[in-house]
Amino acid sequence: MIDDLINQTGMIDAPSHLEHPQQAEDLCTRILQTSAELICELERETELLRKGETQQIASLAARKTSLSTTLMRDMTVLNANAKYISTVVPDQIEVLRDQHAQFRRSLQINQDALGAVKAISENLLRTISQAAGTTRQGPETYGQTASMASTATSRPTAISVNRSL
């Protein structure tokens, strides 16, 4: 399945050993493009998290997986050919470093947003669990002698869900 996703991106397999300056230039360009697209996807996901539209995030997963796989494959080739690339296209190295720093910032912001949503979800589930686990006495009523009836039984607390949020 992952291979299908990779093929959908139109990625051209980079040779593992670069021999021509154009190959190095193409690899750097592809990394920059893939990284930029992945940053956009992360920012889109972060915005959805902030808006609370978590149901729409699943639609981004396939594209993010595809882009991540492509980026990792190209970065492996880049690392294997780092000396050659820094010799034939030295200006691209600094551009790649800048974009990588931007990617790391976007990833950290995304992780912070995911962490906040997770904490809120866990707190909500804990609160619901505690409320569901408590019992309460039945209604207090007066008996025949005008005193409080002692036959009130305990029952689970009712839970309601407000889906408008």
C-alpha positions as CSV (number, residue, x, y, z in Angstrom):
1,M,0.0,0.0,0.0
2,I,2.8,2.4,0.9
3,D,4.4,1.7,-2.5
4,D,1.2,2.7,-4.2
5,L,1.1,5.9,-2.3
6,I,4.7,6.7,-3.2
7,N,4.0,6.0,-6.9
8,Q,1.0,8.4,-6.7
9,T,3.3,11.2,-5.8
10,G,5.1,10.9,-9.2
11,M,8.4,10.5,-7.4
12,I,11.3,9.5,-9.7
13,D,13.6,7.0,-7.9
14,A,16.9,8.7,-7.4
15,P,20.0,6.6,-8.0
16,S,21.7,5.7,-4.8
17,H,25.0,7.0,-6.2
18,L,25.0,10.4,-7.9
19,E,27.4,10.9,-10.8
20,H,26.2,14.1,-12.5
21,P,25.6,17.6,-11.2
22,Q,22.1,17.5,-12.7
23,Q,21.2,14.5,-10.6
24,A,22.3,16.3,-7.5
25,E,20.3,19.4,-8.5
26,D,17.2,17.3,-9.3
27,L,17.5,15.5,-5.9
28,C,17.8,18.8,-4.0
29,T,14.8,20.3,-5.9
30,R,12.7,17.2,-5.2
31,I,13.6,17.3,-1.5
32,L,12.7,21.0,-1.3
33,Q,9.4,20.5,-3.1
34,T,8.4,17.4,-1.0
35,S,9.4,19.2,2.2
36,A,7.4,22.3,1.2
37,E,4.3,20.1,0.5
38,L,4.7,18.2,3.8
39,I,5.0,21.5,5.7
40,C,1.7,22.6,4.1
41,E,0.1,19.4,5.1
42,L,1.3,19.7,8.7
43,E,0.1,23.3,8.9
44,R,-3.3,22.2,7.5
45,E,-3.5,19.5,10.1
46,T,-2.5,21.9,12.9
47,E,-5.2,24.4,11.8
48,L,-7.8,21.6,11.8
49,L,-6.7,20.6,15.3
50,R,-7.0,24.2,16.5
51,K,-10.5,24.5,15.0
52,G,-11.5,21.2,16.6
53,E,-12.3,19.6,13.3
54,T,-10.5,16.3,14.1
55,Q,-12.7,14.2,11.8
56,Q,-11.2,15.8,8.8
57,I,-7.6,15.0,9.8
58,A,-7.9,11.4,8.6
59,S,-8.2,12.6,5.1
60,L,-4.7,14.1,5.3
61,A,-3.0,10.9,6.5
62,A,-2.5,9.2,3.2
63,R,-0.9,12.2,1.6
64,K,1.3,12.9,4.7
65,T,2.5,9.2,4.7
66,S,3.3,9.4,1.0
67,L,5.2,12.7,1.3
68,S,7.1,11.4,4.4
69,T,8.1,8.2,2.7
70,T,9.3,10.1,-0.4
71,L,11.2,12.6,1.7
72,M,12.9,9.9,3.8
73,R,13.9,8.0,0.7
74,D,15.4,11.1,-0.9
75,M,17.1,12.2,2.3
76,T,18.8,8.7,2.4
77,V,20.2,9.4,-1.0
78,L,21.2,12.9,0.0
79,N,23.1,11.6,3.0
80,A,24.8,8.9,1.0
81,N,26.0,11.6,-1.5
82,A,26.5,14.5,0.9
83,K,30.2,15.2,-0.1
84,Y,29.4,15.1,-3.8
85,I,26.3,17.3,-3.5
86,S,28.1,19.9,-1.3
87,T,30.8,20.1,-4.0
88,V,28.6,20.4,-7.1
89,V,25.6,22.3,-5.7
90,P,26.9,24.0,-2.5
91,D,24.2,26.8,-2.7
92,Q,21.5,24.1,-2.4
93,I,22.9,22.8,0.9
94,E,22.0,26.1,2.7
95,V,18.6,26.2,1.2
96,L,18.0,22.6,2.3
97,R,19.1,23.5,5.9
98,D,16.8,26.5,6.0
99,Q,13.8,24.4,4.8
100,H,14.7,21.7,7.2
101,A,14.6,24.2,10.1
102,Q,11.2,25.4,8.9
103,F,10.0,21.8,8.7
104,R,11.2,21.1,12.3
105,R,9.3,24.2,13.5
106,S,6.1,23.2,11.8
107,L,6.5,19.7,13.1
108,Q,7.0,20.9,16.7
109,I,3.9,23.2,16.4
110,N,1.9,20.2,15.1
111,Q,3.1,18.0,17.9
112,D,2.2,20.6,20.5
113,A,-1.3,20.9,19.0
114,L,-1.7,17.1,19.0
115,G,-0.5,16.9,22.6
116,A,-3.1,19.6,23.6
117,V,-5.9,17.7,21.9
118,K,-4.7,14.4,23.5
119,A,-4.6,16.0,26.9
120,I,-8.1,17.5,26.5
121,S,-9.4,14.1,25.2
122,E,-7.9,12.2,28.1
123,N,-9.3,14.7,30.6
124,L,-12.7,14.5,29.0
125,L,-12.7,10.7,29.1
126,R,-11.5,10.7,32.7
127,T,-14.3,13.0,33.7
128,I,-16.9,10.9,31.9
129,S,-15.5,7.7,33.4
130,Q,-15.7,9.2,36.9
131,A,-19.2,10.5,36.3
132,A,-20.3,7.1,34.9
133,G,-18.8,5.2,37.8
134,T,-20.5,7.2,40.5
135,T,-23.9,6.2,41.8
136,R,-26.5,8.3,43.4
137,Q,-29.5,7.7,45.6
138,G,-32.9,7.6,44.0
139,P,-35.3,10.5,44.5
140,E,-36.0,11.5,48.1
141,T,-39.7,11.1,48.8
142,Y,-41.9,11.2,51.8
143,G,-43.4,8.0,53.1
144,Q,-46.9,7.3,54.5
145,T,-46.0,8.8,57.8
146,A,-44.7,12.0,56.3
147,S,-41.1,11.0,57.0
148,M,-38.4,10.4,54.4
149,A,-38.8,7.0,52.8
150,S,-35.8,4.7,53.5
151,T,-36.3,2.5,50.4
152,A,-34.5,4.8,48.0
153,T,-32.1,2.6,45.9
154,S,-28.8,3.7,44.4
155,R,-28.5,3.8,40.6
156,P,-25.9,4.8,38.1
157,T,-25.6,8.4,37.1
158,A,-27.1,9.2,33.8
159,I,-24.7,10.6,31.1
160,S,-25.8,12.9,28.3
161,V,-23.6,13.9,25.3
162,N,-23.8,17.3,23.7
163,R,-22.9,16.7,20.1
164,S,-23.2,20.4,19.1
165,L,-19.6,21.1,20.2
